[in-house]
């Protein structure tokens, strides 16, 4: 049988998918063990036990200075920044993207501006944000918004303006005005695309969040990683990275689930 | 029969490309006009003119003796070959949309008794096109024929002065197409519609229409093919045959075979 025709069943998929991950973990443990055999105080490749010990301190023991559980305070701060940034970007994508996509005069006026902002590397704007908005939460959220909103806006605008022209004409012959075309024809069909755009924006959003936290912050997942780097604390960095990956996967899966649940017509389900 | 739509010396030009030249035409109320012609003979432009998607470069088009605005409006309904229905709405909500747009300019939605009245009207129209049992299906769950039925119901709920059909049955297979022919004839008679149908299918044009218009170029310059536009070269009244065949078609019910 040719490879393009080999379908993998459910059990097979789990097994095949887990194999490279487990293999990678095994390779890590073997390498860590061999380094520790030579030097028991090795910090570069910590053993799982060492990771568990240092993480337990961050998870369950309140920080002496602030009285907070460090790990949870970091997670909460980062998720809050990410959530606000994503929320503002999503709202902007919906409002601006819809107007750009449906109304030609708006597209003519603001299209070039959005394109212009979208091609600026957001990190290059970070100093401006810190100067203008200070080193607090606002600048970090602003970096996320500037980083992902233009791309999302352009994606929604392109999707909306690519809707078949026949649909808009049909709506007009049904007596719709511009506003009704926007809310009854374009908006519902943009929603599944919006959830997809959020999924794609999650990756860059994390990048901008970690960057902002690394440069100026006093709490947050990115801040912690860059802080403990000074002490070569791989036993903290690695679990933190794994935790970030887990959070990202959960968000992605939740968005996919939500899209299938809310917009079954867009996924060819219930066929 | 009074004149509903009239073209007076209408030209359509894009730069120095002439698409339609010197078109003079009157369409009576209650007519079923089929429009045929080779590709590039301005069939689509003709339809866009009536639809209001574009205006004529010269000349006047009047509907009920008032000049047409170059913008689509609820007095002219349309069914395209594809993309005529909204994929995110069920059949019933696709059909209600026309009523909702008229009565709810801000929210675009009706509630309470107004909504129930609209639903009743839409259900009646969907039953008339044979979709009475598919009210809650989404277009993606429907066959091509059912989608076209839905598109027709959606347009008719607005009671348009003219119904425009742009190759509405072109993408359907022959059996279903025959059912659709019977359906559109029945609807035309039942609701006293005025229909303008553009089609590639000559047979369809002659069997359905009470009048067949052939669009083509009267003159042709091989060195500058775009210098002359198309106009009506044949205008064939089919009334007698239409009346005669209507007798034998009397017992045709909607989708007897239930095959779409």
Boltz contact constraints between the chains, C-beta under 6 A:
constraints:
  - contact:
      token1: [A, 164]
      token2: [B, 83]
      max_distance: 6.0
  - contact:
      token1: [A, 166]
      token2: [B, 80]
      max_distance: 6.0
  - contact:
      token1: [A, 166]
      token2: [B, 83]
      max_distance: 6.0
  - contact:
      token1: [A, 167]
      token2: [B, 83]
      max_distance: 6.0
  - contact:
      token1: [A, 169]
      token2: [B, 72]
      max_distance: 6.0
  - contact:
      token1: [A, 170]
      token2: [B, 84]
      max_distance: 6.0
  - contact:
      token1: [A, 172]
      token2: [B, 72]
      max_distance: 6.0
  - contact:
      token1: [A, 173]
      token2: [B, 72]
      max_distance: 6.0
  - contact:
      token1: [A, 173]
      token2: [B, 76]
      max_distance: 6.0
  - contact:
      token1: [A, 173]
      token2: [B, 77]
      max_distance: 6.0
  - contact:
      token1: [A, 173]
      token2: [B, 78]
      max_distance: 6.0
  - contact:
      token1: [A, 174]
      token2: [B, 97]
      max_distance: 6.0
  - contact:
      token1: [A, 174]
      token2: [B, 98]
      max_distance: 6.0
  - contact:
      token1: [A, 174]
      token2: [B, 101]
      max_distance: 6.0
  - contact:
      token1: [A, 174]
      token2: [B, 158]
      max_distance: 6.0
  - contact:
      token1: [A, 175]
      token2: [B, 74]
      max_distance: 6.0
  - contact:
      token1: [A, 175]
      token2: [B, 101]
      max_distance: 6.0
  - contact:
      token1: [A, 175]
      token2: [B, 102]
      max_distance: 6.0
  - contact:
      token1: [A, 176]
      token2: [B, 101]
      max_distance: 6.0
  - contact:
      token1: [A, 180]
      token2: [B, 101]
      max_distance: 6.0
  - contact:
      token1: [A, 180]
      token2: [B, 108]
      max_distance: 6.0
  - contact:
      token1: [A, 183]
      token2: [B, 108]
      max_distance: 6.0
  - contact:
      token1: [A, 184]
      token2: [B, 108]
      max_distance: 6.0
  - contact:
      token1: [A, 188]
      token2: [B, 88]
      max_distance: 6.0
  - contact:
      token1: [A, 189]
      token2: [B, 88]
      max_distance: 6.0
  - contact:
      token1: [A, 265]
      token2: [B, 87]
      max_distance: 6.0
  - contact:
      token1: [A, 265]
      token2: [B, 88]
      max_distance: 6.0
  - contact:
      token1: [A, 265]
      token2: [B, 138]
      max_distance: 6.0
